Amino acid sequence: ANLGLISLILAQRFPDRNIHAFEPNPSTFENLQDNIALNSYLNIQAKRSAVGNSEGEVAFNANPIHRGTVSLNLSDCQQPIAVPCTTLDRYAQQNQIEEMALLKVDVEGYEEYVFQGAKKLIELNKIHIIYYEICPPLVRKAGLDPATPTQMLLDCGYRVYQLTETGDLNPIKLSQIDEIGIE
């Protein structure tokens, strides 16, 4: 969730919907909670947790300065901490969430892990829209294949689009994933 910008926008636009916001970085989570309180949104449930492909704890790079690009602990991490981790399948089951209108995933190259942990929800098309970031260099740095998250969604019948700079949605082919760049 980072600082909660998208969560706050969605909470305002859809006051009758529950927003579940996950943020594992302790200092960022405190700011997320402050932003929710400052805006008085009661429909945002903030969780200090990572989301991935397993339950328990994961090593996390909690750099307090570069909070927008922190992720699971990489070998060159200077400030690792243990954080709780859940899967979306388990979280949905525990919280009796049958369907999700929107899933926003921005996990600095570890999108594959989130989708693995949401396997049931994805296979049953219980998530209507999945908005996820792709940054091939970050995915490769994590030791993963940039095309895998997209392939997982395509295998389950999802259609995949790229959001352009002008706000258009253009269909994207799996072969184009490596060409995506962040400016």
N, C-alpha and C positions, 0 to 999 in steps of 0.2 A: 504493500500500500504506500510505502514511502511516507510522505507527509500527509497524504490523504486527499490530494487535489481531486482526483477522479471520484473517490468515494464521496466527497462533499458535494460535487456537482450532481452525482447520481442521487444522493440523499435528498437534495433540494428538488430535483426534477421528478423523483418518484417517492414522495413521502409515505406512500402506502406499502413500499417494498423494504425488505430487510437487506442491508448491505453488510457483507462479511469481509472485513479488511484484515489481512495478515501482514505483519511486519516483524521480522525476527531481530533486527538491530535495536538493542535497548535504548540508545539515545534517540534514534529516529522514532521508535514506538512512543516514547514520552511526548515528543512533538506532535505525533499523530493524535494522541489522546487530547493534548492541549487544543489542537485545531478543531477536533470534534466538539469539545466542551465550549470553546469560544463561539462556535456557530450553533450551538444548542440542538444538534441533530441527535435524536433519540433512536433513529432507525439504523445507525451504524454500530455494528458490533466489532470492536477492534480486538484482535488476538495477537499476542506476542509469540509468534510461532513461524517457523519456516513451513513451506508446503513442498512436499517431494514425493518420493516413491516408497517411503518407509515411515513407520511410526517410531517414536523414541526421541533421541537427541542426535544432532548433527554438529560437526565443527563448522563454525561460521566466521568469516572475516568481518569483524565489527569495527572497521576503520571509522573513527568519529569524524574525520575530515572529508573523506570521499564517500559520504553516505549514500549517494544516488547510484553508485556502481559497486556496492559491496555484494558478496555472494557467498556460496559455500566456500569453505576453506580450501584454498589452493596451496600448493607446496611452498610458494613464496610469501605466504601471509605473515604479517608482522604482529597481528593482534587477534589470534583465534580465541573464540569462546564457544562453549557448548550451548546450543539453543534447542528448545523443543521443536519437534517436527511432526507433522501429521500428513495424511494423504487426504485428498478431496473425497474419495470414496468413503473413507472412515468418518470424516467430519460430517459429510452429508447424512450418513446413517445415524450418527450420534445426535444430530440436530434435526432429524426428521425432515430433511430437505429432499423433496422428490424431484424437483427440476430447478434449473438455474437459467435465468433469462440471459445473463451475460457473465462470462468469466474473462477477467483481464489478467494476463500473465506477463510479468516483466521480471525475470529472475536471472538476468545476466548470463545467458548461455545454457541454463539448466532447465529449459522448457520441457525437454524430453522427460525428465524426472517427474515434473508436475503431471504431465499427461499419463505417464505410467501409473501414478497414484490416483488418477481419475479414470482408470480403464473402464470400469463398469459404467460410469456416467457417460463417457464418450461413446462406448460401444452401443449403448441404448439410446443415444442421441438425447440425453436428458439435459444437455447444455445447449441452448439455442444458438448463442453466438459466442465464439471464442476469439478474443482479441489478444494476440500475442506478438511480442517483439522478436525479431530475428536479427542477430548480429553475428554473421559467420565467424569473424575472428574470435569473438568471445566463446562461441560454441566449441571451436577447435582448441582454444586454450584450455577448455574444460575437458578435452579429450573425447569429445562427442562429434557426431556428424550433423552439420547444420540442416540437412534435409530430413532427418528422422522425425522431428515433431510434426512437420507438414505431412509426411508419408503416413504417420499414425492417424491423422485426421482424415486424409483421403481414403484410407483403408476402411474407415467407419462411415463413409458416405458424406462427409462434410465437403463443401466447396470452399476453395481458398482464394482470397483476394489480397491484393496489396493496396494499402491506403497511400495515395499519392500526396505530394506536397499541396495540391489544390483541393484535397478532400475527396477526390474521386476514388472509387473502388474498381480496380482493374483485376481481372482474373490473372492468376499467376500459375505457371507450370513448375513442377518440381525441379526441372532442370535450371530454372532461373533463380533458385534460392541462393546459390553461391555469389550471384551478381549483386545481391542486396547490400547496400552500404548505409552507414549512418554518418551524416554530415554534422 
